[in-house]
Amino acid sequence: MSRDQAYLLDIANACQTILELTQDMDQAEFLADKRTHLATLYELTVIGEVVKRLSREFRESNPETPWKQIAGMRDKLIHDYNQVDLALIWEVVKSNIPQLLALIVMDYRD
């Protein structure tokens, strides 16, 4: 397994964890459940950090995945931790994480 494949597996695992944590929740439940939103924020941070470790060649050969935006979210979560918009995080969880997981699975197979 290449280093990039190992990183893709880490990203996929983090996406799966987020989806499992939030699968039976609506936005109000997510916002009220501190443990779940803190765990989700952690996994999003992991995803962003791992994206930064992917080789430049891999990222450039897979331009359909918004690598810069993913890494940027990690930076925002870490550096602007006191300004995190949990409603926006909920939208990321419900819209972007399933899409990211699908892209990662496709990239992993290649």
Backbone as a printed PyTorch tensor [residue, N CA C, xyz], in Angstrom:
tensor([[[  0.8550,  -1.1730,   0.0000],
         [  0.0000,   0.0000,   0.0000],
         [  0.9010,   1.2360,   0.0000]],

        [[  0.6230,   2.1470,  -0.9180],
         [  1.4060,   3.3820,  -0.9750],
         [  1.0210,   4.3050,   0.1790]],

        [[  1.8570,   5.2960,   0.3930],
         [  1.5670,   6.2660,   1.4490],
         [  0.2560,   7.0000,   1.1540]],

        [[  0.0620,   7.4010,  -0.1130],
         [ -1.1830,   8.0820,  -0.4660],
         [ -2.3970,   7.1850,  -0.2360]],

        [[ -2.2930,   5.9150,  -0.5500],
         [ -3.4100,   4.9970,  -0.2970],
         [ -3.7030,   4.8850,   1.1970]],

        [[ -2.6610,   4.8640,   2.0080],
         [ -2.8610,   4.8160,   3.4640],
         [ -3.5700,   6.0790,   3.9350]],

        [[ -3.1920,   7.2210,   3.3730],
         [ -3.8530,   8.4750,   3.7370],
         [ -5.3160,   8.4760,   3.2990]],

        [[ -5.5810,   7.9450,   2.1060],
         [ -6.9690,   7.8560,   1.6460],
         [ -7.7990,   6.9890,   2.5830]],

        [[ -7.2100,   5.9330,   3.0710],
         [ -7.9020,   5.0740,   4.0280],
         [ -8.2070,   5.8370,   5.3170]],

        [[ -7.2610,   6.6530,   5.7700],
         [ -7.4990,   7.4840,   6.9590],
         [ -8.6600,   8.4510,   6.7310]],

        [[ -8.6890,   9.0720,   5.5550],
         [ -9.7740,  10.0080,   5.2350],
         [-11.1070,   9.2610,   5.1790]],

        [[-11.1220,   8.1190,   4.5280],
         [-12.3570,   7.3290,   4.4350],
         [-12.8490,   6.9160,   5.8140]],

        [[-11.9370,   6.5070,   6.6740],
         [-12.3300,   6.1180,   8.0390],
         [-12.9140,   7.2940,   8.8070]],

        [[-12.3200,   8.4700,   8.6560],
         [-12.8470,   9.6570,   9.3370],
         [-14.2300,  10.0120,   8.7970]],

        [[-14.4060,   9.9290,   7.4880],
         [-15.7250,  10.1900,   6.8950],
         [-16.7570,   9.1980,   7.4300]],

        [[-16.3910,   7.9340,   7.4660],
         [-17.2990,   6.9000,   7.9820],
         [-17.6790,   7.1770,   9.4330]],

        [[-16.7080,   7.5680,  10.2340],
         [-16.9920,   7.8720,  11.6410],
         [-17.9890,   9.0140,  11.7480]],

        [[-17.7770,  10.0660,  10.9680],
         [-18.6980,  11.2120,  10.9860],
         [-20.1030,  10.7610,  10.5960]],

        [[-20.2030,   9.9870,   9.5400],
         [-21.5220,   9.5330,   9.0870],
         [-22.1990,   8.6340,  10.1130]],

        [[-21.4330,   7.7840,  10.7550],
         [-21.9970,   6.9220,  11.8020],
         [-22.4640,   7.7390,  13.0040]],

        [[-21.6740,   8.7220,  13.3980],
         [-22.0380,   9.5460,  14.5550],
         [-23.3190,  10.3350,  14.3280]],

        [[-23.5570,  10.7360,  13.0930],
         [-24.6550,  11.6580,  12.7990],
         [-25.8160,  11.0120,  12.0420]],

        [[-25.7660,   9.7060,  11.8250],
         [-26.7300,   9.0680,  10.9240],
         [-28.1890,   9.2110,  11.3480]],

        [[-28.4870,   9.1820,  12.6070],
         [-29.8820,   9.2530,  13.0450],
         [-30.2450,  10.6080,  13.6340]],

        [[-29.4800,  11.6220,  13.2870],
         [-29.6910,  12.9490,  13.8680],
         [-30.2540,  13.9190,  12.8410]],

        [[-30.9780,  14.9020,  13.3570],
         [-31.2920,  16.0620,  12.5430],
         [-30.4020,  17.2050,  13.0390]],

        [[-30.5070,  18.3430,  12.4030],
         [-29.6180,  19.4530,  12.7490],
         [-29.7790,  19.8820,  14.2060]],

        [[-30.9980,  19.9640,  14.6900],
         [-31.2240,  20.3980,  16.0770],
         [-30.5620,  19.4440,  17.0650]],

        [[-30.6770,  18.1600,  16.8070],
         [-30.0350,  17.1730,  17.6900],
         [-28.5140,  17.3020,  17.6340]],

        [[-27.9870,  17.5080,  16.4400],
         [-26.5420,  17.6870,  16.2860],
         [-26.0620,  18.9050,  17.0750]],

        [[-26.7570,  20.0110,  16.9170],
         [-26.3520,  21.2450,  17.6020],
         [-26.4350,  21.1090,  19.1190]],

        [[-27.3700,  20.3070,  19.5910],
         [-27.5520,  20.1330,  21.0360],
         [-26.6160,  19.0920,  21.6410]],

        [[-26.0420,  18.2490,  20.8160],
         [-25.2130,  17.1420,  21.3030],
         [-23.7350,  17.5140,  21.2210]],

        [[-23.2210,  18.0340,  22.3040],
         [-21.8430,  18.5280,  22.3240],
         [-20.8310,  17.4370,  22.0030]],

        [[-21.0320,  16.2540,  22.5260],
         [-20.0810,  15.1640,  22.2550],
         [-20.0070,  14.8560,  20.7590]],

        [[-21.1600,  14.7990,  20.1240],
         [-21.1730,  14.4760,  18.6990],
         [-20.5550,  15.5870,  17.8780]],

        [[-20.9080,  16.8380,  18.1650],
         [-20.3100,  17.8720,  17.3160],
         [-18.8250,  18.0480,  17.6080]],

        [[-18.3810,  17.8140,  18.8360],
         [-16.9360,  17.8660,  19.1010],
         [-16.2010,  16.7210,  18.3990]],

        [[-16.7700,  15.5300,  18.4230],
         [-16.1530,  14.3930,  17.7260],
         [-16.1250,  14.6380,  16.2180]],

        [[-17.1810,  15.2180,  15.7000],
         [-17.2440,  15.5370,  14.2740],
         [-16.1880,  16.5660,  13.9050]],

        [[-16.0540,  17.5980,  14.7230],
         [-15.0240,  18.6120,  14.4680],
         [-13.6360,  17.9900,  14.4790]],

        [[-13.4040,  17.0690,  15.3960],
         [-12.1130,  16.3830,  15.4500],
         [-11.8650,  15.6140,  14.1540]],

        [[-12.8450,  14.8470,  13.7110],
         [-12.6740,  14.0520,  12.4930],
         [-12.4870,  14.9440,  11.2670]],

        [[-13.1780,  16.0760,  11.2160],
         [-12.9740,  17.0230,  10.1130],
         [-11.5500,  17.5740,  10.1330]],

        [[-11.0380,  17.8190,  11.3260],
         [ -9.6580,  18.2860,  11.4680],
         [ -8.6840,  17.2190,  10.9780]],

        [[ -8.9390,  15.9780,  11.3380],
         [ -8.0990,  14.8660,  10.8700],
         [ -8.1180,  14.8060,   9.3420]],

        [[ -9.2950,  14.8950,   8.7550],
         [ -9.4060,  14.8570,   7.2960],
         [ -8.5530,  15.9570,   6.6730]],

        [[ -8.6790,  17.1710,   7.1840],
         [ -7.9060,  18.2830,   6.6400],
         [ -6.4120,  18.0940,   6.7900]],

        [[ -5.9940,  17.5650,   7.9160],
         [ -4.5660,  17.3240,   8.1440],
         [ -4.0400,  16.2410,   7.2060]],

        [[ -4.8030,  15.1910,   7.0280],
         [ -4.3670,  14.1030,   6.1500],
         [ -4.3080,  14.5770,   4.6970]],

        [[ -5.2590,  15.3920,   4.2880],
         [ -5.2390,  15.9430,   2.9290],
         [ -3.9240,  16.6740,   2.6720]],

        [[ -3.4530,  17.3990,   3.6550],
         [ -2.1910,  18.1310,   3.5000],
         [ -1.0020,  17.1890,   3.3280]],

        [[ -1.1290,  15.9640,   3.7840],
         [ -0.0350,  14.9930,   3.6900],
         [ -0.0280,  14.2190,   2.3770]],

        [[ -1.1400,  14.2520,   1.6540],
         [ -1.1670,  13.5940,   0.3500],
         [ -0.1150,  14.2320,  -0.5550]],

        [[  0.4850,  13.4310,  -1.4010],
         [  1.5050,  13.9750,  -2.3020],
         [  0.8810,  14.9810,  -3.2680]],

        [[  1.6860,  15.9450,  -3.6560],
         [  1.2330,  16.9510,  -4.6230],
         [  0.7970,  16.2600,  -5.9230]],

        [[  1.5590,  15.2610,  -6.3280],
         [  1.2410,  14.5420,  -7.5630],
         [ -0.1460,  13.8980,  -7.4800]],

        [[ -0.4420,  13.3110,  -6.3410],
         [ -1.7510,  12.6770,  -6.1820],
         [ -2.8610,  13.7200,  -6.2430]],

        [[ -2.6910,  14.8140,  -5.5020],
         [ -3.7260,  15.8550,  -5.4950],
         [ -3.9330,  16.4430,  -6.8850]],

        [[ -2.8380,  16.6730,  -7.5930],
         [ -2.9450,  17.2450,  -8.9370],
         [ -3.5650,  16.2670,  -9.9310]],

        [[ -3.3690,  14.9840,  -9.7100],
         [ -3.9470,  13.9880, -10.6200],
         [ -5.4130,  13.6760, -10.2990]],

        [[ -5.9270,  14.2590,  -9.2320],
         [ -7.3280,  14.0740,  -8.8280],
         [ -7.9690,  15.4330,  -8.5470]],

        [[ -8.0790,  16.2720,  -9.5840],
         [ -8.5550,  17.6450,  -9.3790],
         [-10.0450,  17.7570,  -9.0540]],

        [[-10.7950,  16.6650,  -9.2180],
         [-12.2360,  16.7230,  -8.9300],
         [-12.5260,  16.8320,  -7.4370]],

        [[-11.5450,  16.5400,  -6.6130],
         [-11.7050,  16.6550,  -5.1610],
         [-11.1750,  18.0170,  -4.7200]],

        [[-11.9500,  18.7720,  -3.9610],
         [-11.5410,  20.1310,  -3.5580],
         [-10.5130,  20.1200,  -2.4120]],

        [[ -9.3090,  19.6780,  -2.7170],
         [ -8.2750,  19.5050,  -1.6860],
         [ -8.0010,  20.7870,  -0.9130]],

        [[ -7.8750,  21.9180,  -1.6110],
         [ -7.5510,  23.1850,  -0.9310],
         [ -8.6560,  23.5970,   0.0350]],

        [[ -9.8940,  23.4190,  -0.3640],
         [-11.0110,  23.7800,   0.5110],
         [-11.0520,  22.8820,   1.7410]],

        [[-10.7500,  21.6170,   1.5560],
         [-10.7470,  20.6830,   2.6900],
         [ -9.6510,  21.0630,   3.6760]],

        [[ -8.4600,  21.3250,   3.1620],
         [ -7.3560,  21.7480,   4.0310],
         [ -7.6720,  23.0910,   4.6760]],

        [[ -8.3310,  23.9720,   3.9380],
         [ -8.7030,  25.2780,   4.4790],
         [ -9.6980,  25.1670,   5.6230]],

        [[-10.6140,  24.2050,   5.5240],
         [-11.5530,  24.0080,   6.6240],
         [-10.8070,  23.5800,   7.8770]],

        [[ -9.8280,  22.7070,   7.7290],
         [ -9.0160,  22.2760,   8.8720],
         [ -8.3570,  23.4860,   9.5200]],

        [[ -7.7830,  24.3620,   8.6970],
         [ -7.1150,  25.5530,   9.2280],
         [ -8.1000,  26.4390,   9.9820]],

        [[ -9.2880,  26.5960,   9.4170],
         [-10.3080,  27.4230,  10.0800],
         [-10.7240,  26.8040,  11.4130]],

        [[-10.9110,  25.4940,  11.4440],
         [-11.3080,  24.8260,  12.6880],
         [-10.2350,  24.9630,  13.7640]],

        [[ -8.9810,  24.9030,  13.3660],
         [ -7.8860,  24.9840,  14.3300],
         [ -7.6290,  26.4200,  14.7670]],

        [[ -7.5310,  27.3250,  13.8110],
         [ -7.1110,  28.6860,  14.1330],
         [ -8.2600,  29.6060,  14.5390]],

        [[ -9.4530,  29.3320,  14.0560],
         [-10.6200,  30.1500,  14.4030],
         [-11.6320,  29.3190,  15.1840]],

        [[-11.1050,  28.4950,  16.0810],
         [-11.9320,  27.5440,  16.8340],
         [-13.0920,  28.2020,  17.5720]],

        [[-12.9340,  29.4540,  17.9540],
         [-13.9870,  30.1310,  18.7160],
         [-15.0560,  30.7480,  17.8130]],

        [[-14.9120,  30.5840,  16.5140],
         [-15.8840,  31.1470,  15.5730],
         [-16.4980,  30.0810,  14.6670]],

        [[-16.4500,  28.8370,  15.0930],
         [-16.9780,  27.7460,  14.2760],
         [-18.5000,  27.8340,  14.2210]],

        [[-19.0310,  27.7920,  13.0200],
         [-20.4730,  27.8300,  12.7880],
         [-20.9720,  26.3850,  12.6860]],

        [[-21.5770,  25.9000,  13.7550],
         [-22.0110,  24.5010,  13.7810],
         [-23.1070,  24.2020,  12.7640]],

        [[-23.9160,  25.1930,  12.4170],
         [-24.9270,  24.9750,  11.3780],
         [-24.2380,  24.7180,  10.0340]],

        [[-23.1560,  25.4300,   9.7670],
         [-22.3820,  25.1930,   8.5500],
         [-21.7180,  23.8160,   8.5930]],

        [[-21.2000,  23.4500,   9.7510],
         [-20.5890,  22.1230,   9.9100],
         [-21.6300,  21.0430,   9.6180]],

        [[-22.8460,  21.2410,  10.0930],
         [-23.9140,  20.2790,   9.8180],
         [-24.1270,  20.1240,   8.3080]],

        [[-24.1370,  21.2360,   7.5870],
         [-24.3070,  21.1770,   6.1330],
         [-23.1540,  20.4250,   5.4730]],

        [[-21.9440,  20.6530,   5.9600],
         [-20.7740,  19.9250,   5.4480],
         [-20.9550,  18.4280,   5.6860]],

        [[-21.3860,  18.0820,   6.8890],
         [-21.5780,  16.6690,   7.2440],
         [-22.6060,  16.0170,   6.3240]],

        [[-23.7090,  16.6680,   6.1100],
         [-24.7920,  16.0540,   5.3410],
         [-24.5920,  16.1410,   3.8320]],

        [[-23.8880,  17.1560,   3.3490],
         [-23.7100,  17.3280,   1.9060],
         [-22.3430,  16.8820,   1.4120]],

        [[-21.3040,  17.3550,   2.0650],
         [-19.9540,  17.1720,   1.5420],
         [-19.2860,  15.8650,   1.9540]],

        [[-19.5480,  15.3990,   3.1460],
         [-18.8620,  14.1850,   3.6080],
         [-19.2550,  12.9620,   2.7730]],

        [[-20.5300,  12.7480,   2.4560],
         [-20.8490,  11.6030,   1.5880],
         [-20.1890,  11.7180,   0.2060]],

        [[-20.1460,  12.9370,  -0.3420],
         [-19.4900,  13.1500,  -1.6360],
         [-17.9990,  12.8800,  -1.5360]],

        [[-17.3750,  13.3780,  -0.4750],
         [-15.9450,  13.1580,  -0.2860],
         [-15.6520,  11.6690,  -0.1550]],

        [[-16.4480,  10.9720,   0.6170],
         [-16.2380,   9.5350,   0.7880],
         [-16.3250,   8.8140,  -0.5620]],

        [[-17.2940,   9.1790,  -1.3770],
         [-17.4290,   8.5510,  -2.6960],
         [-16.2020,   8.8280,  -3.5630]],

        [[-15.7010,  10.0600,  -3.5420],
         [-14.5030,  10.3970,  -4.3170],
         [-13.2820,   9.6440,  -3.8060]],

        [[-13.1630,   9.5430,  -2.4980],
         [-12.0130,   8.8580,  -1.9000],
         [-12.0310,   7.3790,  -2.2780]],

        [[-13.2020,   6.7800,  -2.2480],
         [-13.3150,   5.3660,  -2.6190],
         [-12.8990,   5.1810,  -4.0780]],

        [[-13.3250,   6.0940,  -4.9580],
         [-12.9260,   6.0080,  -6.3660],
         [-11.4150,   6.1860,  -6.5120]],

        [[-10.8530,   7.1670,  -5.8080],
         [ -9.4090,   7.4210,  -5.8820],
         [ -8.6230,   6.2330,  -5.3450]],

        [[ -9.1250,   5.6160,  -4.3070],
         [ -8.4280,   4.4840,  -3.6940],
         [ -8.3540,   3.3020,  -4.6630]],

        [[ -9.4070,   3.1290,  -5.4250],
         [ -9.4520,   2.0090,  -6.3780],
         [ -8.4980,   2.2080,  -7.5480]],

        [[ -8.2090,   3.4670,  -7.8740],
         [ -7.3390,   3.7620,  -9.0370],
         [ -5.8950,   3.4420,  -8.8040]]])
